[in-house]
Amino acid sequence: MRYGKYRFIASFLVVPLALYVVFVVSPYVQAFTISLTDWRGFSPDREFVGLANYAELLGDGRFWQAMGHNGIMLLVVPAVTIAIALFLATMTTLAGRRGTVARGGVRGSRFYQVVFFFPHVVPLVIAGVLFGFFYNPEAGLLNGLLRVAGFEWLTRAWLGDPSTALTAVMAVLIWGAVGFYYVVFSAAMKTLPTDVFEAAVLDGAGRLRTFRHITLPMITDSIQTSYIYLGILVLDGFALLQVMLPDGGPDGSTEVVAQYLYRSAFTDGRFGYASAIGVTLCLVTLVLAVVVLRLGRRERVEY
């Protein structure tokens, strides 16, 4: 009887597992195989070179510069996005109307929820085009507002200045991501038991203390997962940067690893080397996920 049960379960799993192997596992294996060759991408001829592409990668200054840009984005974008999303979610979900902690949030919360989520509806490519005009040094809205406000000395070519180009792109990534993670944190906060907050108010705990000692510990799993997904987003970052700064920005000041991979494959015709870059980026992403999960390991809060 037990044998028949396992065979029945296996019959349902075999098709999904086969599809997973073909469409997920197989491309990874092929990418690693290609990374061990000197394949140019447009010929069936390829020579096995072993780890030569990876050895070259270790001494490639342009690759490490791109990885550095990814590292800066990895530090800034998730932290700022999560901080803003947590603040907005707290104010529209738990903040009482008279400075207390209560369900419902501040007045007009339902309207704010729609407004905060709206940027996430805009496709990333469209956002890149729109913000390209927004940052335009001559006709852009940002410099126009600065001139009207009397801060003309602050105007500059935001995407043409190496000191501001990467910051300008990160601002767009944060703008587009906050809405989604605001919804994630709002949903997590709505599942929290009301009596815990009522007890905190009776004990005289204010908003900040309640947020720090009650809300944060109870939604840590959501924050941890959000950081991993945001980390994956910024370790890629290809679509937005390729739209706003397809040449890697001034002096390569915004080029990320995904752009360097694309250029190595389709401009330089070095598909073997590009595959080595892709495999390395995949490993970095996996390491990031493992580190975040390890650091976030804690005793589960039951409620």
Residue pairs with C-beta under 8 A, 6 or more apart in sequence:
28 282
31 275
31 278
31 279
31 282
32 275
32 279
34 46
34 271
34 272
34 275
35 53
35 54
35 272
35 273
35 275
35 276
35 278
35 279
36 48
36 49
36 50
36 51
36 53
36 272
37 46
37 47
37 48
37 49
37 272
38 46
38 47
38 49
38 52
38 53
38 270
38 272
39 46
39 271
39 272
39 275
40 46
40 269
40 270
40 271
40 272
41 265
41 266
41 269
41 270
41 271
42 269
46 272
49 272
53 272
53 273
53 275
53 276
54 276
54 280
56 273
56 276
57 63
57 273
57 276
57 277
57 280
62 252
62 255
62 260
63 257
63 260
63 277
65 252
65 255
66 252
66 255
66 256
66 257
66 259
66 260
67 257
67 284
69 166
69 253
69 254
69 255
69 256
70 234
70 235
70 237
70 256
70 257
72 166
72 170
73 166
73 170
73 173
73 234
73 237
73 256
74 231
74 234
74 235
74 288
76 170
77 170
77 173
77 174
77 177
77 230
77 233
77 234
78 226
78 227
78 230
78 231
78 234
80 170
80 174
81 173
81 174
81 177
81 178
81 181
81 230
82 181
82 223
82 226
82 227
82 230
84 174
84 178
84 182
85 178
85 181
85 182
85 184
85 185
85 226
86 185
86 223
88 112
88 116
88 178
88 182
89 182
89 185
89 186
89 189
90 185
90 189
90 207
90 211
90 215
91 105
91 106
91 109
91 112
92 105
92 106
92 109
92 112
92 113
92 116
92 186
93 103
93 104
93 105
93 109
93 185
93 186
93 189
93 190
94 101
94 102
94 103
94 105
94 189
94 197
94 211
94 215
95 101
95 102
95 105
95 106
95 207
96 102
96 104
97 104
97 106
97 107
99 207
100 201
100 207
101 197
101 200
101 201
101 205
101 207
101 210
102 197
102 201
103 194
105 112
106 112
113 182
113 186
116 178
116 179
116 182
117 179
117 180
117 182
117 183
118 179
119 127
119 175
119 176
119 178
119 179
120 176
120 177
120 178
120 179
120 180
121 179
122 130
122 176
124 176
124 239
124 240
124 243
125 239
125 240
125 243
127 172
127 175
127 176
127 240
128 172
128 239
128 240
128 243
128 244
129 243
131 168
131 172
131 244
132 159
132 243
132 244
133 139
133 140
133 141
134 140
134 141
134 142
135 142
135 158
135 159
135 168
136 143
137 143
137 155
137 156
137 157
137 158
137 160
140 158
142 158
143 155
143 156
143 158
146 152
146 154
146 155
147 155
156 164
158 164
158 165
158 168
159 165
159 168
159 169
159 244
159 245
159 249
160 250
161 250
162 249
162 250
162 251
162 253
165 245
165 249
165 250
165 253
165 254
166 249
166 253
166 254
169 237
169 240
169 241
169 244
169 245
169 254
172 240
172 244
173 233
173 234
173 237
173 240
176 240
177 230
177 233
181 226
181 230
184 222
184 226
185 219
185 222
185 223
185 226
188 218
188 219
188 222
189 215
189 219
192 214
192 215
192 218
192 219
192 303
193 303
196 214
196 303
197 210
197 214
200 209
200 210
200 214
201 210
205 213
205 214
216 223
217 301
218 301
218 303
220 296
220 298
220 301
221 296
224 292
224 293
224 296
227 292
228 288
228 289
228 292
228 293
231 285
231 288
231 289
231 292
232 285
232 288
232 289
235 257
235 258
235 281
235 284
235 285
235 288
236 256
236 258
237 256
237 258
238 256
238 258
238 259
238 262
241 254
241 255
241 256
241 258
241 259
242 259
242 262
245 254
248 254
248 255
248 259
248 260
248 263
249 255
257 277
257 280
257 281
258 281
260 277
261 274
261 277
261 278
261 281
262 274
264 270
264 273
264 274
264 277
265 271
265 274
